[in-house]
Amino acid sequence: MKNKFYKFIAKLNKALLPSYSKQRLDLSKASKLQMAIIGWGYFITTKALD
């Protein structure tokens, strides 16, 4: 049940959130909001893969 939820959220993230890797964002120059979005994406992706 949880895994399906996280996979659904991961698909929403992919559709709605910006892709910083495609924009070639330097992590050392990222703002706090950008870092929070990256962290959120990482958290959801790791949970969806479990």
Phi and psi restraints in degrees (range 20) as a CNS / XPLOR table:
assign (resid 1 and name C) (resid 2 and name N)
       (resid 2 and name CA) (resid 2 and name C) 1.0 -64.0 20.0 2
assign (resid 2 and name N) (resid 2 and name CA)
       (resid 2 and name C) (resid 3 and name N) 1.0 -39.5 20.0 2
assign (resid 2 and name C) (resid 3 and name N)
       (resid 3 and name CA) (resid 3 and name C) 1.0 -62.2 20.0 2
assign (resid 3 and name N) (resid 3 and name CA)
       (resid 3 and name C) (resid 4 and name N) 1.0 -40.2 20.0 2
assign (resid 3 and name C) (resid 4 and name N)
       (resid 4 and name CA) (resid 4 and name C) 1.0 -64.7 20.0 2
assign (resid 4 and name N) (resid 4 and name CA)
       (resid 4 and name C) (resid 5 and name N) 1.0 -38.6 20.0 2
assign (resid 4 and name C) (resid 5 and name N)
       (resid 5 and name CA) (resid 5 and name C) 1.0 -62.3 20.0 2
assign (resid 5 and name N) (resid 5 and name CA)
       (resid 5 and name C) (resid 6 and name N) 1.0 -47.0 20.0 2
assign (resid 5 and name C) (resid 6 and name N)
       (resid 6 and name CA) (resid 6 and name C) 1.0 -67.2 20.0 2
assign (resid 6 and name N) (resid 6 and name CA)
       (resid 6 and name C) (resid 7 and name N) 1.0 -35.4 20.0 2
assign (resid 6 and name C) (resid 7 and name N)
       (resid 7 and name CA) (resid 7 and name C) 1.0 -65.9 20.0 2
assign (resid 7 and name N) (resid 7 and name CA)
       (resid 7 and name C) (resid 8 and name N) 1.0 -38.2 20.0 2
assign (resid 7 and name C) (resid 8 and name N)
       (resid 8 and name CA) (resid 8 and name C) 1.0 -64.3 20.0 2
assign (resid 8 and name N) (resid 8 and name CA)
       (resid 8 and name C) (resid 9 and name N) 1.0 -45.7 20.0 2
assign (resid 8 and name C) (resid 9 and name N)
       (resid 9 and name CA) (resid 9 and name C) 1.0 -63.2 20.0 2
assign (resid 9 and name N) (resid 9 and name CA)
       (resid 9 and name C) (resid 10 and name N) 1.0 -37.4 20.0 2
assign (resid 9 and name C) (resid 10 and name N)
       (resid 10 and name CA) (resid 10 and name C) 1.0 -63.5 20.0 2
assign (resid 10 and name N) (resid 10 and name CA)
       (resid 10 and name C) (resid 11 and name N) 1.0 -39.2 20.0 2
assign (resid 10 and name C) (resid 11 and name N)
       (resid 11 and name CA) (resid 11 and name C) 1.0 -66.8 20.0 2
assign (resid 11 and name N) (resid 11 and name CA)
       (resid 11 and name C) (resid 12 and name N) 1.0 -38.9 20.0 2
assign (resid 11 and name C) (resid 12 and name N)
       (resid 12 and name CA) (resid 12 and name C) 1.0 -63.8 20.0 2
assign (resid 12 and name N) (resid 12 and name CA)
       (resid 12 and name C) (resid 13 and name N) 1.0 -43.5 20.0 2
assign (resid 12 and name C) (resid 13 and name N)
       (resid 13 and name CA) (resid 13 and name C) 1.0 -58.8 20.0 2
assign (resid 13 and name N) (resid 13 and name CA)
       (resid 13 and name C) (resid 14 and name N) 1.0 -43.4 20.0 2
assign (resid 13 and name C) (resid 14 and name N)
       (resid 14 and name CA) (resid 14 and name C) 1.0 -63.5 20.0 2
assign (resid 14 and name N) (resid 14 and name CA)
       (resid 14 and name C) (resid 15 and name N) 1.0 -35.7 20.0 2
assign (resid 14 and name C) (resid 15 and name N)
       (resid 15 and name CA) (resid 15 and name C) 1.0 -79.3 20.0 2
assign (resid 15 and name N) (resid 15 and name CA)
       (resid 15 and name C) (resid 16 and name N) 1.0 -34.8 20.0 2
assign (resid 15 and name C) (resid 16 and name N)
       (resid 16 and name CA) (resid 16 and name C) 1.0 -101.5 20.0 2
assign (resid 16 and name N) (resid 16 and name CA)
       (resid 16 and name C) (resid 17 and name N) 1.0 -36.5 20.0 2
assign (resid 16 and name C) (resid 17 and name N)
       (resid 17 and name CA) (resid 17 and name C) 1.0 -85.3 20.0 2
assign (resid 17 and name N) (resid 17 and name CA)
       (resid 17 and name C) (resid 18 and name N) 1.0 150.1 20.0 2
assign (resid 17 and name C) (resid 18 and name N)
       (resid 18 and name CA) (resid 18 and name C) 1.0 -70.9 20.0 2
assign (resid 18 and name N) (resid 18 and name CA)
       (resid 18 and name C) (resid 19 and name N) 1.0 150.5 20.0 2
assign (resid 18 and name C) (resid 19 and name N)
       (resid 19 and name CA) (resid 19 and name C) 1.0 -97.3 20.0 2
assign (resid 19 and name N) (resid 19 and name CA)
       (resid 19 and name C) (resid 20 and name N) 1.0 104.3 20.0 2
assign (resid 19 and name C) (resid 20 and name N)
       (resid 20 and name CA) (resid 20 and name C) 1.0 -75.7 20.0 2
assign (resid 20 and name N) (resid 20 and name CA)
       (resid 20 and name C) (resid 21 and name N) 1.0 -22.7 20.0 2
assign (resid 20 and name C) (resid 21 and name N)
       (resid 21 and name CA) (resid 21 and name C) 1.0 -69.8 20.0 2
assign (resid 21 and name N) (resid 21 and name CA)
       (resid 21 and name C) (resid 22 and name N) 1.0 -35.1 20.0 2
assign (resid 21 and name C) (resid 22 and name N)
       (resid 22 and name CA) (resid 22 and name C) 1.0 -70.5 20.0 2
assign (resid 22 and name N) (resid 22 and name CA)
       (resid 22 and name C) (resid 23 and name N) 1.0 -27.9 20.0 2
assign (resid 22 and name C) (resid 23 and name N)
       (resid 23 and name CA) (resid 23 and name C) 1.0 -85.7 20.0 2
assign (resid 23 and name N) (resid 23 and name CA)
       (resid 23 and name C) (resid 24 and name N) 1.0 -2.4 20.0 2
assign (resid 23 and name C) (resid 24 and name N)
       (resid 24 and name CA) (resid 24 and name C) 1.0 55.0 20.0 2
assign (resid 24 and name N) (resid 24 and name CA)
       (resid 24 and name C) (resid 25 and name N) 1.0 49.4 20.0 2
assign (resid 24 and name C) (resid 25 and name N)
       (resid 25 and name CA) (resid 25 and name C) 1.0 -73.3 20.0 2
assign (resid 25 and name N) (resid 25 and name CA)
       (resid 25 and name C) (resid 26 and name N) 1.0 130.1 20.0 2
assign (resid 25 and name C) (resid 26 and name N)
       (resid 26 and name CA) (resid 26 and name C) 1.0 -82.5 20.0 2
assign (resid 26 and name N) (resid 26 and name CA)
       (resid 26 and name C) (resid 27 and name N) 1.0 121.2 20.0 2
assign (resid 26 and name C) (resid 27 and name N)
       (resid 27 and name CA) (resid 27 and name C) 1.0 -63.2 20.0 2
assign (resid 27 and name N) (resid 27 and name CA)
       (resid 27 and name C) (resid 28 and name N) 1.0 -28.5 20.0 2
assign (resid 27 and name C) (resid 28 and name N)
       (resid 28 and name CA) (resid 28 and name C) 1.0 -71.8 20.0 2
assign (resid 28 and name N) (resid 28 and name CA)
       (resid 28 and name C) (resid 29 and name N) 1.0 -18.9 20.0 2
assign (resid 28 and name C) (resid 29 and name N)
       (resid 29 and name CA) (resid 29 and name C) 1.0 -107.7 20.0 2
assign (resid 29 and name N) (resid 29 and name CA)
       (resid 29 and name C) (resid 30 and name N) 1.0 5.9 20.0 2
assign (resid 29 and name C) (resid 30 and name N)
       (resid 30 and name CA) (resid 30 and name C) 1.0 -73.9 20.0 2
assign (resid 30 and name N) (resid 30 and name CA)
       (resid 30 and name C) (resid 31 and name N) 1.0 145.0 20.0 2
assign (resid 30 and name C) (resid 31 and name N)
       (resid 31 and name CA) (resid 31 and name C) 1.0 -77.4 20.0 2
assign (resid 31 and name N) (resid 31 and name CA)
       (resid 31 and name C) (resid 32 and name N) 1.0 171.9 20.0 2
assign (resid 31 and name C) (resid 32 and name N)
       (resid 32 and name CA) (resid 32 and name C) 1.0 -65.0 20.0 2
assign (resid 32 and name N) (resid 32 and name CA)
       (resid 32 and name C) (resid 33 and name N) 1.0 -36.0 20.0 2
assign (resid 32 and name C) (resid 33 and name N)
       (resid 33 and name CA) (resid 33 and name C) 1.0 -66.2 20.0 2
assign (resid 33 and name N) (resid 33 and name CA)
       (resid 33 and name C) (resid 34 and name N) 1.0 -42.6 20.0 2
assign (resid 33 and name C) (resid 34 and name N)
       (resid 34 and name CA) (resid 34 and name C) 1.0 -64.2 20.0 2
assign (resid 34 and name N) (resid 34 and name CA)
       (resid 34 and name C) (resid 35 and name N) 1.0 -39.8 20.0 2
assign (resid 34 and name C) (resid 35 and name N)
       (resid 35 and name CA) (resid 35 and name C) 1.0 -65.5 20.0 2
assign (resid 35 and name N) (resid 35 and name CA)
       (resid 35 and name C) (resid 36 and name N) 1.0 -37.0 20.0 2
assign (resid 35 and name C) (resid 36 and name N)
       (resid 36 and name CA) (resid 36 and name C) 1.0 -65.5 20.0 2
assign (resid 36 and name N) (resid 36 and name CA)
       (resid 36 and name C) (resid 37 and name N) 1.0 -40.3 20.0 2
assign (resid 36 and name C) (resid 37 and name N)
       (resid 37 and name CA) (resid 37 and name C) 1.0 -65.9 20.0 2
assign (resid 37 and name N) (resid 37 and name CA)
       (resid 37 and name C) (resid 38 and name N) 1.0 -40.6 20.0 2
assign (resid 37 and name C) (resid 38 and name N)
       (resid 38 and name CA) (resid 38 and name C) 1.0 -63.7 20.0 2
assign (resid 38 and name N) (resid 38 and name CA)
       (resid 38 and name C) (resid 39 and name N) 1.0 -43.8 20.0 2
assign (resid 38 and name C) (resid 39 and name N)
       (resid 39 and name CA) (resid 39 and name C) 1.0 -63.2 20.0 2
assign (resid 39 and name N) (resid 39 and name CA)
       (resid 39 and name C) (resid 40 and name N) 1.0 -41.7 20.0 2
assign (resid 39 and name C) (resid 40 and name N)
       (resid 40 and name CA) (resid 40 and name C) 1.0 -61.9 20.0 2
assign (resid 40 and name N) (resid 40 and name CA)
       (resid 40 and name C) (resid 41 and name N) 1.0 -45.9 20.0 2
assign (resid 40 and name C) (resid 41 and name N)
       (resid 41 and name CA) (resid 41 and name C) 1.0 -61.3 20.0 2
assign (resid 41 and name N) (resid 41 and name CA)
       (resid 41 and name C) (resid 42 and name N) 1.0 -40.8 20.0 2
assign (resid 41 and name C) (resid 42 and name N)
       (resid 42 and name CA) (resid 42 and name C) 1.0 -64.0 20.0 2
assign (resid 42 and name N) (resid 42 and name CA)
       (resid 42 and name C) (resid 43 and name N) 1.0 -45.5 20.0 2
assign (resid 42 and name C) (resid 43 and name N)
       (resid 43 and name CA) (resid 43 and name C) 1.0 -59.8 20.0 2
assign (resid 43 and name N) (resid 43 and name CA)
       (resid 43 and name C) (resid 44 and name N) 1.0 -49.3 20.0 2
assign (resid 43 and name C) (resid 44 and name N)
       (resid 44 and name CA) (resid 44 and name C) 1.0 -66.8 20.0 2
assign (resid 44 and name N) (resid 44 and name CA)
       (resid 44 and name C) (resid 45 and name N) 1.0 -39.6 20.0 2
assign (resid 44 and name C) (resid 45 and name N)
       (resid 45 and name CA) (resid 45 and name C) 1.0 -63.8 20.0 2
assign (resid 45 and name N) (resid 45 and name CA)
       (resid 45 and name C) (resid 46 and name N) 1.0 -42.8 20.0 2
assign (resid 45 and name C) (resid 46 and name N)
       (resid 46 and name CA) (resid 46 and name C) 1.0 -67.2 20.0 2
assign (resid 46 and name N) (resid 46 and name CA)
       (resid 46 and name C) (resid 47 and name N) 1.0 -37.2 20.0 2
assign (resid 46 and name C) (resid 47 and name N)
       (resid 47 and name CA) (resid 47 and name C) 1.0 -68.6 20.0 2
assign (resid 47 and name N) (resid 47 and name CA)
       (resid 47 and name C) (resid 48 and name N) 1.0 -36.3 20.0 2
assign (resid 47 and name C) (resid 48 and name N)
       (resid 48 and name CA) (resid 48 and name C) 1.0 -69.7 20.0 2
assign (resid 48 and name N) (resid 48 and name CA)
       (resid 48 and name C) (resid 49 and name N) 1.0 -28.4 20.0 2
assign (resid 48 and name C) (resid 49 and name N)
       (resid 49 and name CA) (resid 49 and name C) 1.0 -82.7 20.0 2
assign (resid 49 and name N) (resid 49 and name CA)
       (resid 49 and name C) (resid 50 and name N) 1.0 -16.1 20.0 2
